[in-house]
Amino acid sequence: MIAEVVDALVASYPDDRQMHHIDATFLPNRAQAISIIEQMRRVMFPGFFDERRVTTDNVRYHAGDLLSNIDEMLYEQIRQSLHYDETRRAQDSNKICEHCDDQAREITDEFLQHLPELRWLLGTDVQAAFDGDPAAQSTDEAVFCYPGIDAIFTHRVAHKL
């Protein structure tokens, strides 16, 4: 039975090219993008979303470890996106995008340099959420519980990128 379903599904793939990405350039990875956002949240709001306690003594290591991971993952996803776009426009999935690696490094580095500014903006968003809600007990509540802060965070990261 499974073999028949597999055969039927595989036979349907050529009929609708919008629904598959077979023999094409590797796309950016959705799970990796989500992981980048989650790690960005941890570096922007240290101690709120972490699995271990962040202290004055370990915060530099914590931030460095997160930023190292973010840098590596973000670079790869940007590189894949640039390569995909280049090969899609060229209609040749075997074409090597020679400048994609350098461009991905430039984009990644420029984005990371803006993180302190982005963190400051997020601080103003948190304060505004707290100030605008008379029932809020603290800014911690706004960071940890408000879906609006989560949405603004994701928007600001994506917009800066």
C-alpha positions in Angstrom: 0.0 0.0 0.0 2.7 2.5 1.0 4.6 1.8 -2.2 1.5 2.6 -4.3 1.0 5.9 -2.5 4.7 6.8 -3.0 4.5 5.9 -6.7 1.3 8.0 -7.1 2.8 11.0 -5.3 6.1 10.9 -7.2 4.2 10.5 -10.5 2.3 13.7 -9.6 5.4 15.8 -9.1 6.1 16.7 -12.7 2.5 17.9 -13.2 2.8 20.9 -11.0 6.2 22.6 -10.8 4.9 25.1 -8.3 4.6 22.4 -5.7 8.1 21.0 -5.7 11.7 22.1 -5.8 13.4 18.9 -7.2 16.8 19.3 -8.9 17.0 22.9 -8.0 19.3 25.1 -6.0 19.1 24.4 -2.2 16.7 26.8 -0.6 17.2 28.6 2.7 16.0 26.5 5.5 12.8 27.6 7.4 13.8 25.8 10.6 17.2 27.5 10.6 15.5 30.9 10.1 13.3 30.2 13.1 16.4 29.1 15.1 18.1 32.4 14.2 15.1 34.4 15.4 15.0 32.4 18.7 18.7 33.0 19.3 18.4 36.7 18.4 15.6 36.9 21.0 18.0 35.4 23.6 20.8 37.8 22.8 18.5 40.8 22.8 16.7 39.9 26.0 19.3 38.0 28.0 17.9 35.9 30.8 14.3 35.9 29.6 14.3 33.0 27.2 17.4 31.1 28.2 17.6 27.5 29.5 20.3 28.5 31.9 20.7 31.4 34.3 22.5 34.4 32.8 24.7 36.2 35.3 27.0 39.1 35.3 29.9 36.7 35.3 28.7 34.7 32.3 26.8 37.2 30.2 29.8 38.0 27.9 30.3 34.3 27.2 26.6 33.8 26.7 26.3 36.7 24.2 29.5 35.6 22.4 28.3 32.1 22.0 24.9 33.2 20.7 26.4 35.7 18.3 28.8 33.2 17.0 26.0 30.8 16.3 23.8 33.5 14.8 26.7 34.7 12.6 27.3 31.2 11.2 23.7 30.3 10.6 22.7 33.7 9.2 25.6 33.8 6.8 24.7 30.3 5.5 21.0 31.2 5.0 21.8 34.5 3.3 24.4 32.7 1.1 21.8 30.1 0.1 19.2 32.8 -0.6 21.6 34.8 -2.8 22.7 31.6 -4.6 19.1 30.6 -5.2 18.2 34.0 -6.6 21.2 34.0 -8.8 20.6 30.6 -10.3 16.8 31.2 -10.6 17.5 34.3 -12.7 20.2 32.5 -14.7 17.9 29.5 -15.3 20.9 27.2 -14.5 20.9 25.4 -11.2 24.5 24.3 -11.8 25.9 27.8 -12.2 28.2 28.7 -9.4 27.5 32.1 -7.8 31.1 33.3 -7.3 30.1 36.5 -5.6 27.4 35.1 -3.3 29.8 34.1 -0.5 31.4 37.6 -0.3 28.0 39.3 -0.5 26.6 37.1 2.2 29.5 37.9 4.5 29.0 41.6 3.9 25.3 41.5 4.6 25.8 39.4 7.7 28.5 41.6 9.1 26.5 44.8 8.4 23.5 43.3 10.1 25.4 42.2 13.2 26.9 45.7 13.6 23.4 47.1 13.9 22.4 44.9 16.9 23.2 47.4 19.6 21.0 50.0 17.9 18.3 47.4 17.4 18.5 46.4 21.0 18.0 50.1 22.0 15.0 50.4 19.8 13.5 47.2 21.3 14.0 48.8 24.7 11.9 51.7 23.7 9.2 49.3 22.4 9.2 47.5 25.7 8.9 50.7 27.6 6.1 51.9 25.4 4.2 48.7 25.9 4.6 48.9 29.6 3.6 52.6 29.7 0.5 52.0 27.5 -0.9 49.2 29.7 -2.1 50.3 33.1 -2.5 46.7 34.2 1.2 45.8 33.5 3.2 45.1 36.6 6.6 45.5 35.1 8.6 45.7 31.8 9.5 42.1 32.4 5.9 41.2 31.9 5.9 43.1 28.6 9.0 41.3 27.3 7.9 37.8 28.4 4.2 37.9 27.9 3.1 40.4 25.3 2.6 39.0 21.8 3.0 42.5 20.4 6.5 42.8 21.7 7.3 39.4 20.0 5.8 40.7 16.7 7.7 44.0 16.9 10.9 42.1 17.7 10.5 39.9 14.7 9.6 42.8 12.4 12.5 44.9 13.6 15.0 42.1 13.0 13.6 41.3 9.6 13.4 44.9 8.6 17.0 45.6 9.6 18.1 42.5 7.7 
